[in-house]
Amino acid sequence: MTIQMIIASVLFAVVFICITLELFNKTVIALFGASIFILFHFISQHDAFLEIDWNVVFLLISMMIIVGITKQTGLFQYIAIKTAKLAKGDPIVILISLSVITAVFSAFLDNVTTVLILTPVSILIAVELGLSPLPFIISEAIFSNIGGMATLIGDPPNLMIGSAANISFLEFSKYVGPIAVIDIIVISIFFYFIFRKQLTIKNERKARIMEFDESKTIEDKAKLVKAVSVLGLTIMGFLLHGLFHLEPATISLSGAALLMIIMGKHEVEKFFYEVEWETIFFFIGLFILVGGLVELGVIEKMSKFIIALTKNNINHTAYVIIWVSGIFSGIIDNIPFVATMIPLVENIGDTMGANAIKPLWIALSLGSCLGGNGTLIGASANVISAGICEKSGYKISFLDFTKYGAMVTLITLITSTIYINLVFF
């Protein structure tokens, strides 16, 4: 390796550690690292901006606007309360039902947004039942990562993988959706036996849930109809985008623009407040950093090492990727990990062929999304859920989350390895 490659690799590792340990704001450190890469000529400014995947960036921005407007209607809170009442106040049924709903929402709204919406409602329900909210919040965070894995737009790593691999929404779901459903069923059964003894209450407590009035969460029905209609059209557009040869970002941008138009010109500024600009610039910084490693040839060396390790066997390479992704995504945030792995898989594709590496893309998605359940810091949804819970007076420690998350990760990585073998090999 050249001196430039060594310096860039060390700097990237330092940025990675700072992001993982939260020594600095992750967006600031990613942008700072990106600026150093450009200043030191590890990558030119022109090439740095070409490395940014604008399809991912604009898809994130537009979906944040659509979901941000939709959540203001109270729809998601209505569904959560209605679910608790349909469960007749039974805690274990509520936990599993809300977790499955979280998984379904996460497949289409993205998992971070889903936990932001459902976590406060789940805490309220748990408190009314006289129970600790920790089992509910941990379960929902875990299911948000499993559900987010099911579609191209459910989890940020999938957006990045789908864009890089040029996989359509339907094709992606065809490969990943079935194992997501299997994992939801398996982990539902697992949590039923793990939590059922903790979640026992008297009938008086159950009656308090039945007194909730879910209709009060819907304040503006006209706004609800508009938001749900556009959200439905956007999801339909994702399903059909391959037929019209349009990128998902184009579909979501059209949906966001349409929704803002029909909601009224006086609220446009409020709509843009729904965008998590910190997350957007975090992605931009990451794309430039990883692009610098690609330009210097660091990624190519890493891919050659993996190919040599697995002796050019696509089966073995897929297994290595799914387990390495699963383990590392539990230790570090899965977004920067996937950003690093994408060009590596692309380089393997240069050797093995683009069609041959499809199992590797799916393995990367499964490993990174499921591995995010391994620890509290493995996925953004975990961190956000724990933060909301702590603000409500209930702290989820690293160990609290990990003792359940690690078991879930082990189970789902095993099921996913079997699935990959059956589907592709």
VOLO-479722 format. One record per residue: x, y, z of N, C-alpha, C in turn; residue in three letters. Coordinates in pm, whole numbers, plus 50000, padded with zeros to 5 digits. Layout:
<mifis>
XYZXYZXYZALA/...
</mifis>
This chain:
<mifis>
500844988050000500005000050000500875012550000MET/500425022949929501165035549925500935043250055THR/501755053650076501605062150195500235068750196ILE/499785073250078498475079550068497365070050112GLN/497465057450067496445047450101496425044650251MET/497605044150311497705041450455497105052950535ILE/497475065350498496975077250569495445078050557ILE/494955076050435493495076750412492765065950492ALA/493335053850495492705042850569492665045650719SER/493755051250772493815054450914492805065450947VAL/492765075850862491825086850883490375081650879LEU/490095072850782488745067150771488415059150897PHE/489375051450946489165043451067488875052351187ALA/489595063651197489375073151308487965078951301VAL/487535082851180486185088151161485155077551200VAL/485395065151158484495054051189484365052051339PHE/485485052351409485485050451555484745061851624ILE/484985074051577484315085751636482795084951618CYS/482365079951500480935078351473480335067551563ILE/481035056251573480535044851650480455047951799THR/481495054351853481535057351996480845070452031LEU/480335077451926479645090151944480515100252019GLU/481815100651981482735110152043482445124351996LEU/481915125451873481485138151816480155135751746PHE/479495146451710478295145251628478665137951499ASN/477925127351464478335118851352478325126251217LYS/477415135651201477355143251076478555152451063THR/478875159151170480015168451169481305161051140VAL/481515149451206482755142151187482835136151047ILE/481695131950990481685126550853482025137450752ALA/481455149350769481745160450678483185165450694LEU/483665165450820485045169550844486015159850777PHE/485755146850794486615136850729486575138150578GLY/485375140650522485245142350377486045154450329ALA/485985165350406486735177450366488245174950371SER/488725167150469490145163850477490565155550355ILE/489705146250316490005137950198490195146650073PHE/489355156950061489455165849944490675174849956ILE/490895180450075492035189550098493375182550075LEU/493455169750112494695162150096494795155449958PHE/493825158449873493805153149736493725137949729HIS/493095131749831492795117549821491725115449714PHE/490915125849696489905126049591489685140549551ILE/489495143149421489295156949377487885161449414SER/487685174749419486365179849453485335175449349GLN/485745175649222484845171549115484395156949134HIS/485375148149158485055133949175484295131449305ASP/484585139449408483905137749537482405139549521ALA/482005149749447480575152149427479935141849334PHE/480745136049247480225125349161479985112449241LEU/480725110849350480595098749433479305098749517GLU/478695110449535477465111349614476325104849536ILE/475645095549598474515088749533473265097349554ASP/472985105749456471885115249469470525108249467TRP/470465096349410469215088649414468835085649559ASN/469815081549639469585078849781469225091649855VAL/469975102349829469765115049900468355120449877VAL/467935121049750466615126849721465475117549759PHE/465705104549756464695095249804464455097249953LEU/465535098850029465415101350173464675114450202LEU/465085125150133464465138250156462965137850128ILE/462595132450014461175132549974460325123450063SER/460865111750101460095102950190459955108950329MET/460955116350375460855123150504459715133350502MET/459565140250389458485150150375457135143150376ILE/456985132550295455695125450285455285119550419ILE/456215112550483455905106050611455715116350722VAL/456495127250716456365137850816454985144150814GLY/454465146450695453115152050682452065141750726ILE/452265129250687451295118750720451195116550871THR/452315117050940452285114451084451545125351161LYS/451465137451102450745148351165449235145951169GLN/448765136351087447325133651081446835125151199THR/447765118751269447385110251382447055095951342GLY/447245092651215446895079351164447615068151240LEU/448915069851259449705059151318449355057051466PHE/449095068051536448675066951676447315060051685GLN/446445063251591445115056951586445265041751572TYR/446135037451482446315023051458446885016251582ILE/447845022751649448475016851768447455014751880ALA/446635025051906445635024152013444545014051977ILE/444125014151850443115004651804443604990351820LYS/444884988251791445484974951805445454970251950THR/445804979252042445814975852185444414972152232ALA/443404979052180442014976152220441534962952160LYS/441934960152037441574947451974442194935652049LEU/443364938252112444024927852191443384926552329ALA/442354934652355441604934652482442514936852604LYS/443554945052580444424948852691445394938052736GLY/445464926752665446394915952702447824920152665ASP/448724922052762450054927652735450894920252632PRO/450954906852641451804899452548451244900052405ILE/449914900252394449284901552261449534915552205VAL/449464925652294449744939352251451184940652205ILE/452124934952283453544935852247453804929952109LEU/453304917852085453534911351957452814918651844ILE/451574923051870450794930051767451464943151727SER/451874951251826452544963951796453884961651728LEU/454574950951764455864947851702455684944251555SER/454654936251525454384932551385453954944751305VAL/453124953351365452724965751298453944974551272ILE/454854975151369456094982751351456874977351232THR/456954964151219457664957951107457024961650974ALA/455694961150969454964964350844455164979050807VAL/454984988050904455205002250878456645004950833PHE/457594998150897459005000350867459364996450724SER/458614986950669458874982650531458564993550430ALA/457635002650465457205012650368457475027150410PHE/457725029350538457915043150585459355045950627LEU/460145035950642461505035350696461445033550848ASP/462395025950899462295021551039462495032651141ASN/463335042451109463575053351204462295061451226VAL/461615064951117460365072451127459315064451206THR/459255051451181458255043051247458435043051398THR/459665041451446459865041051592459645054951653VAL/459935065351577459655078951626458155080751652LEU/457335074651568455885076051577455305066851686ILE/455725054251686455075044151770455635043051912LEU/456885046751933457485045152065456735053052174THR/456435065952154455695073152258454335066952292PRO/453615062052189452305055852212452475042852290VAL/453505035252258453745022452327454105024752473SER/454865035152500455205038552640453935041852717ILE/453055049852655451785053552718450955041152751LEU/450855031952656450065019652676450675011252788ILE/452005009752788452685001752892452455007653030ALA/452565020953040452365027653170450935025653219VAL/449965026653130448565024553167448315010153214GLU/449115001053162448994987053203449744984353333LEU/450504994253379451284992553501452524984153480GLY/453074984353358454234976253324455404984953279LEU/456604979253286457774986153231457644986353079SER/457914997753016457824998252870458994991652799PRO/460034987752874461254982652810461024970852715LEU/460274960352756460044949352660459354953852532PRO/458394963152545457674968252428458614975752333PHE/459434984652390460304993152308461434985052245ILE/462024975952322463084967452267462544958852153ILE/461384952952175460784944452072460464952351946SER/459904964251962459544972251844460774977051768GLU/461844980651840463084984751773463634973251690ALA/463634961351748464134949551677463274946451555ILE/461964946951571461064944151459461144954951351PHE/461484967151391461614977851290462784974751196SER/463844968851249464984965151166464674953151077ASN/463904943651130463514931951050462544936350939ILE/461554944450974460594949250874461244958450772GLY/462154967050819462844976250729463664968950625GLY/464094956850659464884948650567464074944150446MET/462744943850459461884937450359461774944750226ALA/462024957850225461864965450100463054974750076THR/463064979949956464134988949914464165001849995LEU/462995006350043462915019250112462795017850263ILE/462805005350314462545003350456463685007050549GLY/464905005650502466085008150586467135015050501ASP/467775025650551468765032850470469805024050401PRO/470355013550465471305004950393470724998850265PRO/469434995550267468804989950148468725000150034ASN/468445012650070468435023249968469775023849897LEU/470825023049975472185024049920472515011849835MET/472135000049884472424987649811471624987149681ILE/470324990349689469464989849571469924999349463GLY/470345011249504470815021149408472125016749342SER/473045011449423474345007249370474204995049279ALA/473314985649317473174973149242472144974149130ALA/471434985549124470394987549023469314976649031ASN/468884973949155467824964049178466504971449196ILE/465464967249128464164974049137463484970849271SER/462484978749303461734976949428461144962949436PHE/460474958449329459824945349330460834933949336LEU/461924935249261462924924649261463574923349398GLU/463854934849459464464934749592463544927849692PHE/462264931649690461294925649783461084910849755SER/461194906949629461044892749592462094884149662LYS/463304889449672464384881949734464384883149887TYR/464124895249938464294897650082462984896450159VAL/461854899350094460564898950162460234885750231GLY/460414874250161460074861450225460834858650353PRO/462124861350357462904858750480462514868550589ILE/462104880750552461624890350653460374885050720ALA/459454879450640458224873650696458554861750786VAL/459464853250742459874841750823460464846250956ILE/461334856350951461974861351074460944867851168ASP/459964874751111458904880851194458144869951270ILE/457824859251202457104848151267457974841551375ILE/459214838551339460124831651432460374840151557VAL/460644853051538460954861651653459704864851735ILE/458534865051672457284866751747457104855251846SER/457354843051798457254831251885458304832051995ILE/459514836151958460624837352054460264847252165PHE/459754859052127459404869152227458204865152312PHE/457294857452252456144852752330456634844652451TYR/457564835652429458064827352539459014834952632PHE/459714844852577460654852652658459924862352753ILE/458874869052702458254879952777456924876552846PHE/456314865252813454944862952861454834862853014ARG/455854857853084455784857453231455984871253293LYS/456714879953222456924893653272455664902153256GLN/454844898653158453714907153119452374901353166LEU/452194900953295450924896453352450334907653437THR/449064910453417448404921453489446994917353530ILE/446394925553615445024923153660444034928653556LYS/442814923953564441784928053467441454942953473ASN/441634948953594441354963253605442264971453514GLU/443514967053503444474973953417444074972653270ARG/443634960853233443204958653094442034967853059LYS/441164969953157439974978353135440374992753103ALA/441504997353159441945011153134442305013252987ARG/442875002952925443205003852782441935004652700ILE/440894997252740439634996952665438905010352671MET/439315018952766438695032152779439315042552685GLU/440445039252623441095048652530440155051652414PHE/440165064052367439355068052251440285071352136ASP/440495061652048441445063451937440995074151837GLU/439705076851831439205086551734439715100651761SER/440125103251885440625116551920441995119551858LYS/442675109251812443995111551750443865117551610THR/442695115851547442465121351412441795134951426ILE/442565145551403442035159151420441555165451290GLU/442125161351178441765167251049441595156050946ASP/440355151850923440105140550834440445143650688LYS/440245156350648440555160150509442055158750483ALA/442845163050581444295162050571444715147350567LYS/444035139250646444325124850652444105118450516LEU/442975121450452442645115650321443695119450217VAL/444095132150217445105136850120446435129650140LYS/446875129050266448185123250297448215108350265ALA/447175101150306447135086650283447025083550134VAL/446275091850060446135089749916447475091149845SER/448215101649878449515103749813450525093149857VAL/450495089549986451385079050034451095065949960LEU/449825062849942449445050749869449895051049725GLY/449735062549659450175064049521451695062649508LEU/452395068149606453865067349604454345052949619THR/453735045549711454095031449730453765023449604ILE/452625026649541452265019949415453305023149307MET/453775035649309454805039649213456095031849233GLY/456445029149360457635021149389457495007049330PHE/456285001549344456044988049294456144987249143LEU/455784998249074455724998248928456865005948861LEU/457795011148940458795020248881459645013448773HIS/459835000348784460624993348684459954993348547GLY/458614993048546457874993048419458015006248345LEU/458125017148423458205030548363459645035548351PHE/460585027148391462015030548384462315043548460HIS/461755044548580461985056148665462675051648794LEU/463555060048846464215057048972463245059449088GLU/463415052149199462555054449317462585068949364PRO/463735075549350463835089549393462885098449313ALA/462725095549184461815103349100460375101449146THR/460025089049180458675085949229458395093449359ILE/459325092549454459095098649585459125113949578SER/459985119549493460015134049476458695139149418LEU/458155131549323456855135349264455765134849370SER/455805124249452454815122849558454905134149660GLY/456135137549700456335148249798455855161649744ALA/456185164549617455765177049555454245177949546ALA/453615166949503452155166549491451485168649627LEU/452005162049730451415163249863451525177449916LEU/452685183849893452855197549940451935207149867MET/451685204549739450785213049660449355212149712ILE/448875199949734447475198449775447245201749923ILE/448325202750000448175206350141448075221450161MET/448455229150060448305243750071449645250950074GLY/449665262550008450915269849991451445276150120LYS/450585277850220451015284950341451815276250437HIS/451845263150412452525254150505453825248450449GLU/454265253050333455435247050267456665247250356VAL/456945258550423458135259250508458095248750618GLU/456915246350674456765236250781457075222250728LYS/456745219850602456975206550545458475203450540PHE/459285213550509460725211150499461385209550636PHE/460675213450742461195210850877461165195950908TYR/460355188450834460255173950857461495166450807GLU/462285173050724463485166550670464585166450777VAL/465165154850801466275153550896467565157050822GLU/467835170050812468965174650732470295169250785TRP/470345166950916471575161350974471875147650913GLU/470835139550896471005126250836471425127250690THR/470835136650618471155138550476472625141850458ILE/473135151350537474545155250524475485144450577PHE/475015136250669475785124750715476055115350597PHE/475005112550519475145104050402476115110250300PHE/475985123150278476855129950181478325128550223ILE/478615130850351479975129350400480495115250382GLY/479655105350412480045091250398480355087650252LEU/479505092150160479725089150019481085094449972PHE/481445106350017482735112149977483895104450039ILE/483775100950167484845093350234485085079950165LEU/484005072450141484155059450076484645061049933VAL/484165071549866484635074349730486135076649726GLY/486665083249830488115085549839488875072349849GLY/488365063049929489015049849941488965042249809LEU/487865043949734487745037549603488765043249507VAL/488865056649504489785063249413491245059249439GLU/491585057349566492965053849602493275039049582LEU/492255030849564492475016649542492415007949667GLY/492035014049780491965006449907490884995849899VAL/489734999449846488614990249837488934978449745ILE/489654981249637490034970649544490924960249613GLU/491844964749696492724955549769491924947149867LYS/490944953349934490094945950028489274935249957MET/488734938549841487914929049766488764917349717SER/489994920149675490884909349629491244900049745LYS/491354905749864491644897749983490494888050012PHE/489254893250002488074884750029487954873849923ILE/488204877349797488134867449689489174856449711ILE/490374860549753491434850649780491054841949898ALA/490424847949998490034840750120488974830150090LEU/488034833650001486944824349969487214816349841THR/488414818349784488864810749666487884811849549LYS/487374824049529486484827049415485164819349418ASN/484824813849535483574806349549482464815849593ASN/481474817749505480424827649533479614823749656ILE/479414810649678478674806049797479394810549924ASN/480684807349931481464810650050481534825650070HIS/481654833149958481734847749968480434853350027THR/479294847949985478004852550037477894849750186ALA/478344837850229478274834450371479184843450454TYR/480364846250399481304855250470480684869050485VAL/480074874150377479494887550380478334888350479ILE/477444878250479476274878950568476694878650714ILE/477694870450749478094869550890479014881050931TRP/479914885150843480764896850875479894909250889VAL/478924910850797478004922250805477184921750933SER/476704909750966475884908151086476644911451213GLY/477894906851221478704909351340479114924051351ILE/479634929451241480114943251245478974953351260PHE/477804950451202476674959751212476104960351353SER/476424950451435476034950951575476964959451659GLY/478184961051608479204968551682479244983151639ILE/479054985151509479114998651453477805001351379ILE/477505013951356476295017751283476315011151145ASP/475185004951106475184997450980475235006250855ASN/474925019050869474955027950751476385030150702ILE/477315034650786478695036250737479325022850698PRO/478925012050765479464998950729479064995350586PHE/477784996950553477294993650419477915002950314VAL/478085015650351478725025150259480125020450222ALA/480805014050317482145008850292482104996050209THR/481094987650234481014974550168480554975250023MET/479754985349989479184985949853480264985949744ILE/481224995049750482264994549645483084981749649PRO/483184975649767483904962949778483184952049699LEU/481844951249716481064941449640481124944549490VAL/481094957449456481204961349315482514956549254GLU/483584957549332484894952949284484914937749267ASN/484244930749358484134916149342483374912949214ILE/482364921249183481584919549061482424921248936GLY/483434929848942484334931648827485074918848795ASP/485304910648898486014898048879485074886548846THR/483954885748920483044874348907481924876748807MET/481644889548776480534892848687479364898648763GLY/478704908648704477624915948773476454906848811ALA/476074897548723474954888548753475284878648863ASN/476534874648867476944864548966476904869649109ALA/477014882749127477124888049264475784892249325ILE/474664889249259473364892649317473184886749457LYS/473614874049480473514868549617474314876649718PRO/475394882949673476224890849765475504903549808LEU/474764909749716473994921649751472904918149853TRP/472224907049830471164902749923471774898950057ILE/472904892250055473604888550179474004901050258ALA/474464911250187474854923750253473644930450317LEU/472514930550248471294936250304470854928750429SER/470784915450419470334907350533471264908950652LEU/472564908050627473534908950736473524922350806GLY/473494933150727473584946550786472294950350860SER/471134946850803469854950250869469634941950995CYS/469874928950986469654920051100470754921751205LEU/471964924351161473054926551255472854939051337GLY/472094948651282471794960851356471024958351484GLY/470424946351496469704942751618470624937951730ASN/471874935451696472794929151790473054936951917GLY/473164950051906473434958552022472614971352013THR/472654979152118471904991652122472385001552017LEU/473675001251981474225010951885474285005451744ILE/473704993451722473824987151591472994993751482GLY/471915000451518471055006951418470485019851475ALA/470215029151387469685042251430468355040751503SER/467515031251459466205029251523466355025351669ALA/467385017451700467635013251839467955025351927ASN/468875033551877469335045251952468185055051976VAL/467395057451872466275066851883465225061651980ILE/464895048651973463925042752065464375044252209SER/465655041252235466195042252370466185056652419ALA/466455066152329466455080352365465085085152406GLY/464065081352329462685085252362462275079152495ILE/462655066552515462315059352637462955066052760CYS/464215070152744464915076552856464305090052891GLU/463875097652789463215110552813461915108752890LYS/461315096852877460075093952949460325088253088SER/461615087153124461965082353258462285067553268GLY/462465060953154462765046553155464035044153073TYR/465125041253139466415039753070466625025453020LYS/466945024252891467325011352834468855011152827ILE/469485002852909470955002252910471434994052790SER/472724995252763473354987552655473104972652678PHE/473254968052801473074953852834471614949652823LEU/470684958552866469244955452856468864951752713ASP/469354959752620469014957452480469774945452424PHE/471054944852454471924934952391471584920552430THR/471124918352553470834904552594469694898452512LYS/468804906852459467754902152369468194903252223TYR/468794914552189469194916952051470204907151998GLY/471174903252082472204893752039471584880152005ALA/470624875752086469954862852059469144863651930MET/468444874851912467644876651790468554876651667VAL/469684883551677470624884251564471154870451528THR/471534862751629472034849251603470984840651533LEU/469744841051584468664833151525468404837251381ILE/468304850451357467944855251222469084853751121THR/470334854551168471454852251076471514837551034LEU/471174828651126471124814351091470014811850989ILE/468814817251015467694815250921468024821450784THR/468704832950786469044839850661470104832250581SER/471044826250651472084818350583471444806250514THR/470534799650583469814788350525469004792950404ILE/468344804550419467514810150312468364813350188TYR/469494820150209470384823550097470824810850023ILE/471144800650100471584788050040470484781549956ASN/469234781850009468114775749938467734783449812LEU/467754796749820467294805149709468334806149596VAL/469604807549631470614810349530471514798449496PHE/471664789149589472654778649565472034764549570PHE/
</mifis>
